[in-house]
Amino acid sequence: MIFLIMLIVIVVSSLVIWAAHACLWGMTLNTEIKPLEVLSLAVTMAIAFLLQDYLTNKTSDLRSEKDLLIGNINDLVAFLKNCRDTLEGCDSSGKILKSEKRQIVQSLRRASNAVGHLESTLNMSQCKTLSTEMKSIRDACLRYKIAATSYPFPTRPTPLALQDRAIGELLLSLQSLMFKINKHH
Amino acid sequence: MLELSIAKEFSDAPGPRSREEGDFSGELFLETLLRPRFEEALRGNIKLVVDLDGAEGYATSFLEAAFGGLARLYDADTVLRTLHLKSDDEPHLPDEIKKYILEASAAHK
């Protein structure tokens, strides 16, 4: 679209210069070169070029940082979903095997570390104003761990309704942060 | 300074809340290792460093029974002043345990 507009501007400018050169519709072409005007044009073009280059780089850097942060959130969601799926399987069978218990506590540890990693990355990025959101996410993550691994875990699974509510709240906070990161300027 | 490594001295797969529920429970850890070592640290007026690294992971039930249990025997201030929790595997775990200590102490009062 930008290239099309540039092409139209160049074609229209060329037609106006040609028309002035041919003295059409009362137009004339003054071929006298004024050094100050040439200098002013050069400075304007240089500023426009530098500004465009700066803004392009800045936008590109911000997009890369946003993609990295969104990737971190997706990793965290994957650990949580892995834990939820294992717990759902345990709820169906009514018991927790040693291997399932290990998988659950390890997924929760990875999730906790992923929250810490996300927080550190967010603080280093251009979206660091959003790091105030991290406290509620960490609290929601702990509430999910408590809902999933309190008594009677690991002897029997904890009530699935409690787990669903806690993980729903946590996933909502994470999705909200993801949207805010994506919209951040 | 006294040290206590859960993975090396107790189990690398910490279990449930109470003895009746299974092996390597939080209650067993509290009675056999944490409380005696904590009292020794109190008597010597020194810190007890609890190393949480090396275990496969900790369930809330285990942590609450062990550290919350200690806060029900002593007050939270004494527990927090004497214990130093160390975890490189999960850096936020000490903060989580401090919450269990404070909540257990508040509920016990």
Interface residues (C-beta under 8 A of the other chain):
Chain A: K98 K101 R102 I104 V105 Q106 L108 R109 S112 N113 V115 G116 R138 L142 K145 I146 A148 T149 S150 Y151 P152 F153 P154 T155
Chain B: A13 G15 P16 R17 E21 G22 E56 G57 Y58 A59 T60 S61 E64 D89 E90 P91 H92 L93 E96 K99
